[in-house]
Structures are given as structure tokens and as C-alpha cells.
């Protein structure tokens, strides 16, 4: 999968972080109050939880790299089909 999305981790800011947070909120891993385009500890914990529960990683880190983006995109399709009427 080709992606132009950057690697994200604690301290990053910007639109890619905002996009990630939107997805994590939609999936139920992040609260609405964390929608701020800043990759803070709450976003990091949400990423770890997503990696553990959805990507089945036993010791996940809070970094969103190429493989994590791929997992998020894959889960988005799965999530949408589960929530469609």
C-alpha cells in the first residue's frame, strides 16, 4: 500500500494527527475532547489500545507507522460494514 501519511508519535501536530484522531474517535478508542491535532498521551494510549485490540499486537507502541496506517485503513472498511444498516 502506498501512503503519503507521515509517521506519527508523541509531540507531532497537524492535519495528519487530526485525521488519525477523527478515526480513533469514530472507532471508540479516543474521546471527543482529545480532538485537537496534537499527538499527546491520550492519542498515544488510544493508538496502543487500537494496536492491541484490533491489530492483535501483544506489546504495542504508540507510534503510527506505515503498518499501523495500513491496519487503520483495513479496519475502517471492516468498521463501516459493521455499522451500516
PLY file of the C-alpha trace (Angstrom):
ply
format ascii 1.0
element vertex 85
property float x
property float y
property float z
element edge 84
property int vertex1
property int vertex2
end_header
0.00 0.00 0.00
1.35 3.39 -0.97
0.72 6.14 1.53
1.76 9.74 1.93
0.67 9.77 5.55
3.56 10.52 7.90
4.78 8.51 10.84
3.10 9.97 13.90
4.15 9.84 17.51
4.08 11.81 20.74
4.69 15.51 20.10
3.60 15.63 16.45
0.92 18.09 15.36
-1.05 18.86 12.24
-3.72 17.62 9.89
-2.49 14.01 9.80
-2.84 13.88 13.59
-6.32 15.40 13.32
-7.26 12.73 10.73
-5.94 9.97 12.99
-7.87 11.37 15.95
-11.10 11.51 13.91
-10.73 7.82 13.10
-9.86 6.84 16.67
-12.89 8.77 17.93
-15.16 7.08 15.37
-13.79 3.67 16.39
-14.38 4.42 20.08
-10.74 4.48 21.16
-10.50 8.24 21.82
-12.83 10.76 23.41
-14.10 13.83 21.59
-12.26 16.11 24.00
-8.95 14.87 22.52
-9.70 16.18 19.01
-7.02 18.87 18.87
-4.45 17.93 16.16
-1.85 17.35 18.87
-0.43 13.86 19.40
-0.50 13.83 23.18
-0.53 11.00 25.69
-4.28 10.39 25.22
-3.79 9.83 21.49
-0.77 7.64 22.19
-2.82 5.48 24.57
-5.63 5.21 22.01
-3.13 4.06 19.37
-1.75 1.45 21.77
-5.26 0.21 22.54
-6.13 0.03 18.83
-2.94 -1.91 18.10
-3.59 -4.31 20.96
-7.31 -4.93 20.39
-7.61 -4.67 16.61
-4.13 -5.43 15.26
-3.57 -8.07 17.99
-0.12 -6.79 18.96
0.95 -8.14 22.33
3.25 -5.23 23.25
2.13 -2.27 21.13
3.90 1.06 20.99
2.12 4.35 20.43
3.73 5.10 17.06
1.63 5.26 13.89
3.91 3.98 11.14
3.16 2.60 7.67
1.93 -0.75 9.03
-0.33 0.99 11.55
-1.84 3.20 8.84
-2.47 0.07 6.76
-4.21 -1.55 9.75
-6.32 1.56 10.32
-7.37 1.72 6.68
-8.20 -2.00 6.68
-10.18 -1.70 9.90
-12.05 1.35 8.55
-13.61 -0.80 5.83
-14.44 -3.50 8.35
-15.83 -0.98 10.84
-18.01 0.71 8.20
-19.50 -2.58 7.06
-20.32 -3.48 10.68
-22.07 -0.18 11.36
-24.01 0.07 8.09
-27.73 -0.74 8.18
0 1
1 2
2 3
3 4
4 5
5 6
6 7
7 8
8 9
9 10
10 11
11 12
12 13
13 14
14 15
15 16
16 17
17 18
18 19
19 20
20 21
21 22
22 23
23 24
24 25
25 26
26 27
27 28
28 29
29 30
30 31
31 32
32 33
33 34
34 35
35 36
36 37
37 38
38 39
39 40
40 41
41 42
42 43
43 44
44 45
45 46
46 47
47 48
48 49
49 50
50 51
51 52
52 53
53 54
54 55
55 56
56 57
57 58
58 59
59 60
60 61
61 62
62 63
63 64
64 65
65 66
66 67
67 68
68 69
69 70
70 71
71 72
72 73
73 74
74 75
75 76
76 77
77 78
78 79
79 80
80 81
81 82
82 83
83 84
